[in-house]
Amino acid sequence: MSGSRERVLGAIRGALCRNARPDAAAEAVRRRLEHPPPNVVPMRGRLELAGRIDLFIAEAERVSTTTARLGQWNEVPSAIADYLKGVNLPASLRVAPDPALRGIPWADEPLLEFTTGPARDGDQVSVTGAFAGVAETGTLVLLSGPDSPTTLNFMPDAHIVVFPVDRIVGTYEEVWAGIRSGFDGGTLPRAVNWITGPSRTGDIEQTLLLGAHGPRLLHVLLVDV
Amino acid sequence: MESTARAFKANVNVAIADANLQAAMKRFSEGFSTKRLLAVERLPEFEALRDAATDIKNHVLENLDLYLERFESKVVETGGQVHWCTDAEEARRTILGICRDAGARTVTKSKSMISEEIAINEYLEKEGIRPVETDLGEYIIQLRHEPPSHIIAPAVHLSKDQVADAFREHHTGYPSTRVLDDPQVMLAEARAVLRGAFLAADVGITGANMLVAETGSIVLVTNEGNADLTQTLPRVQIVVASVEKVVPTLEDATTILRVLARSATGQEQAVYTTFTTGPRRPDDADGPQQYHVVLLDNGRTGMLGSEFREVLRCIRCGACVNHCPVYAAIGGHAYGWVYSGPIGAVLTPNLIGIEEAGHLPNASTLCGRCESVCPMRIPLPRMLRQLRERQYAQNQAPKAIRFGLSGWAFLARRPSLYRMATAIGVTILGMIGRRKGRFRRLPMAGGWTTARDLPAPQGRTFQQMWTSRGGRRR
């Protein structure tokens, strides 16, 4: 196996006409890795919070995400109950063990059943938080971890995402900055999921169909702060 | 995968006579290109992003060894394993070894062009392991034992009736009398069948849209979410990626992601973009316990040192395919191997040899639409011409072409002879065709006259008219 490693790297060095270790190239690579240039960042997302919220909602709805704004966290249970009634799904939730969701007074809505943990086969509705929303394309960013099992984002029929509006940033670059500072330059979480709308396919006669393998419904509740 | 590129001409005749395929191509022809245009118009920075994306990949290719070493060390640091492989056979054996060690019986797969190159499915099947493609289109063609006919829409050549037939034949648990004419119903059935496979799978195999050197992450882009179930549910994940997929940083990946979906389907962003780094962490509630990256050369390093280096910038968006008039006429299977359209006409001869795929670079009008939409600004028409030159230099062009070209070159280098020959030709053809003004048939011009009449020349040659109007050489 190590023979193949040397063969592949040797072939690359040969193709690049490297003689010894080219210090200038190594230096340029090191600089780029340590200080990633932002390249070209579109103006679209560079707005004040109010503008970012509006843009996030508009872009999310373009890709069939549904959204609602709530004044306070204690409105979440009734908003979810009403939503599920509207889309004809059972009031039975699989909730992420996310500290940000712990303050939600689920007991206010006695008809809502809920359990916490990763998604199981048959779970129809999941509720998670989000690390960020990205205004430029209405994209949600979720990070895997003990508080946020990845399966909740993909297995159920409906995925409900609840987070405070001030987590809406303008561009993806701001997300990376946030993740880097949160993880202190260390290892990324196992999965960083960008989610832009509910699952879809066009593989049968290019007919757009929602709910291919992931959720058919993606509903975002934005809580004012 | 076995190539039929050598039989390109016969493949084309089959494709043109296939009514189902022609109907599918008609459905296909405008969709993606119109959507791409709308997405491009919404983003003023699109052209600047194309330039930036091109620069990133150029920089990577100039430093490919350094970025791969960095990527490898980061994967290892985060608990994964890297397996370097020079060719398809070594990659297949490596993947089989990992599957065997995991005691795998079922393997789920998310769509990956490199895995088509190495034909991993057939290989695993022969070894008693069941591979299940999970991208809907890829699943459909797996049931039909077909290769993909498009980089991002592998089943674009099929009608929904053909899909329904495949489901009826293979989904034996369902009543044979069920109605299957609504795509939504068909999707629900496939989702249920494939969910069973996801839950049963011991190993998940994915490709990678990109590898990020900075963090050791792999990037996967889908609309269905199948790659995420493939890389989250089984105990073992295997990522197969060719060496040129590496990019330096998360920002660089982001720049490329801003042009990828827009170029491919006209979406602002694909539904699911996932950056995966290593296996499940000690506190995680889900994710695979083992994480393997198979880094495969399979002909890339050879291209790196050639005049085809720039094609290694390709991000497999399919824009060139979506805009190719030849592809729209014949579909993807006629190209005879994994890749179709302009990118296939450049990659296939490079990867499996010009003697095998020499027809492909000739099947182009060099209209240039491919280059004009390529987000990575790959000069595909120039490369098609270079392949033709290489073919000619290696003495592999068909006899008729060699003979015709040398005859033409002989004349073209002797202007007075050329003028005389054309003047005689025009006069004779003009006399024969004077009555009807056109030819329905003409010896050696069958390629033209089978589909339309050839207008008869009237009067004089172009050069004669040019001179008589006082035209002059500049």
Chai-1 contact restraints between the chains, C-beta under 6 A:
chainA,res_idxA,chainB,res_idxB,connection_type,confidence,min_distance_angstrom,max_distance_angstrom,comment,restraint_id
A,S4,B,W84,contact,1.0,0.0,6.0,A-B,restraint_1
A,S4,B,C85,contact,1.0,0.0,6.0,A-B,restraint_2
A,S4,B,T86,contact,1.0,0.0,6.0,A-B,restraint_3
A,R5,B,W84,contact,1.0,0.0,6.0,A-B,restraint_4
A,R7,B,T86,contact,1.0,0.0,6.0,A-B,restraint_5
A,V8,B,W84,contact,1.0,0.0,6.0,A-B,restraint_6
A,V8,B,D297,contact,1.0,0.0,6.0,A-B,restraint_7
A,L9,B,D65,contact,1.0,0.0,6.0,A-B,restraint_8
A,A11,B,T301,contact,1.0,0.0,6.0,A-B,restraint_9
A,I12,B,L64,contact,1.0,0.0,6.0,A-B,restraint_10
A,I12,B,D65,contact,1.0,0.0,6.0,A-B,restraint_11
A,I12,B,T301,contact,1.0,0.0,6.0,A-B,restraint_12
A,R13,B,D65,contact,1.0,0.0,6.0,A-B,restraint_13
A,A15,B,T301,contact,1.0,0.0,6.0,A-B,restraint_14
A,A15,B,L304,contact,1.0,0.0,6.0,A-B,restraint_15
A,A15,B,G305,contact,1.0,0.0,6.0,A-B,restraint_16
A,A25,B,N63,contact,1.0,0.0,6.0,A-B,restraint_17
A,V29,B,N63,contact,1.0,0.0,6.0,A-B,restraint_18
A,V29,B,L66,contact,1.0,0.0,6.0,A-B,restraint_19
A,R32,B,P248,contact,1.0,0.0,6.0,A-B,restraint_20
A,L33,B,E214,contact,1.0,0.0,6.0,A-B,restraint_21
A,P36,B,T249,contact,1.0,0.0,6.0,A-B,restraint_22
A,P36,B,E251,contact,1.0,0.0,6.0,A-B,restraint_23
A,P38,B,E251,contact,1.0,0.0,6.0,A-B,restraint_24
A,N39,B,A52,contact,1.0,0.0,6.0,A-B,restraint_25
A,N39,B,T255,contact,1.0,0.0,6.0,A-B,restraint_26
A,V40,B,E45,contact,1.0,0.0,6.0,A-B,restraint_27
A,V40,B,A48,contact,1.0,0.0,6.0,A-B,restraint_28
A,V40,B,L49,contact,1.0,0.0,6.0,A-B,restraint_29
A,V40,B,A52,contact,1.0,0.0,6.0,A-B,restraint_30
A,P42,B,E45,contact,1.0,0.0,6.0,A-B,restraint_31
A,P118,B,A285,contact,1.0,0.0,6.0,A-B,restraint_32
A,P118,B,D286,contact,1.0,0.0,6.0,A-B,restraint_33
A,D121,B,L199,contact,1.0,0.0,6.0,A-B,restraint_34
A,T137,B,E268,contact,1.0,0.0,6.0,A-B,restraint_35
A,T137,B,Q269,contact,1.0,0.0,6.0,A-B,restraint_36
A,T139,B,Q269,contact,1.0,0.0,6.0,A-B,restraint_37
A,P146,B,D283,contact,1.0,0.0,6.0,A-B,restraint_38
A,P149,B,A285,contact,1.0,0.0,6.0,A-B,restraint_39
A,P149,B,D286,contact,1.0,0.0,6.0,A-B,restraint_40
A,T150,B,T232,contact,1.0,0.0,6.0,A-B,restraint_41
A,T150,B,D286,contact,1.0,0.0,6.0,A-B,restraint_42
A,T151,B,T232,contact,1.0,0.0,6.0,A-B,restraint_43
A,T151,B,D286,contact,1.0,0.0,6.0,A-B,restraint_44
A,F154,B,G225,contact,1.0,0.0,6.0,A-B,restraint_45
A,F154,B,D228,contact,1.0,0.0,6.0,A-B,restraint_46
A,F154,B,L229,contact,1.0,0.0,6.0,A-B,restraint_47
A,Y172,B,T254,contact,1.0,0.0,6.0,A-B,restraint_48
A,W176,B,L250,contact,1.0,0.0,6.0,A-B,restraint_49
A,T187,B,T78,contact,1.0,0.0,6.0,A-B,restraint_50
A,L188,B,T215,contact,1.0,0.0,6.0,A-B,restraint_51
A,L188,B,T277,contact,1.0,0.0,6.0,A-B,restraint_52
A,R190,B,R280,contact,1.0,0.0,6.0,A-B,restraint_53
A,R190,B,R281,contact,1.0,0.0,6.0,A-B,restraint_54
A,R190,B,G287,contact,1.0,0.0,6.0,A-B,restraint_55
A,A191,B,T274,contact,1.0,0.0,6.0,A-B,restraint_56
A,A191,B,T276,contact,1.0,0.0,6.0,A-B,restraint_57
A,V192,B,F275,contact,1.0,0.0,6.0,A-B,restraint_58
A,N193,B,T274,contact,1.0,0.0,6.0,A-B,restraint_59
A,W194,B,T273,contact,1.0,0.0,6.0,A-B,restraint_60
A,T196,B,Q269,contact,1.0,0.0,6.0,A-B,restraint_61
A,T196,B,V271,contact,1.0,0.0,6.0,A-B,restraint_62
A,G197,B,V271,contact,1.0,0.0,6.0,A-B,restraint_63
A,S199,B,E224,contact,1.0,0.0,6.0,A-B,restraint_64
A,S199,B,G225,contact,1.0,0.0,6.0,A-B,restraint_65
A,R200,B,N223,contact,1.0,0.0,6.0,A-B,restraint_66
A,R200,B,V271,contact,1.0,0.0,6.0,A-B,restraint_67
A,T201,B,L136,contact,1.0,0.0,6.0,A-B,restraint_68
A,T201,B,E224,contact,1.0,0.0,6.0,A-B,restraint_69
A,D203,B,L136,contact,1.0,0.0,6.0,A-B,restraint_70
A,D203,B,G137,contact,1.0,0.0,6.0,A-B,restraint_71
A,D203,B,A155,contact,1.0,0.0,6.0,A-B,restraint_72
A,I204,B,K160,contact,1.0,0.0,6.0,A-B,restraint_73
A,I204,B,V163,contact,1.0,0.0,6.0,A-B,restraint_74
A,I204,B,P183,contact,1.0,0.0,6.0,A-B,restraint_75
A,E205,B,K160,contact,1.0,0.0,6.0,A-B,restraint_76
A,Q206,B,G31,contact,1.0,0.0,6.0,A-B,restraint_77
A,T207,B,P183,contact,1.0,0.0,6.0,A-B,restraint_78
A,L209,B,P183,contact,1.0,0.0,6.0,A-B,restraint_79
A,L209,B,Q184,contact,1.0,0.0,6.0,A-B,restraint_80
A,L209,B,L187,contact,1.0,0.0,6.0,A-B,restraint_81
A,A212,B,L136,contact,1.0,0.0,6.0,A-B,restraint_82
A,A212,B,E224,contact,1.0,0.0,6.0,A-B,restraint_83
A,H213,B,E224,contact,1.0,0.0,6.0,A-B,restraint_84
A,H213,B,G225,contact,1.0,0.0,6.0,A-B,restraint_85
A,H213,B,N226,contact,1.0,0.0,6.0,A-B,restraint_86
A,H213,B,L229,contact,1.0,0.0,6.0,A-B,restraint_87
A,G214,B,G225,contact,1.0,0.0,6.0,A-B,restraint_88
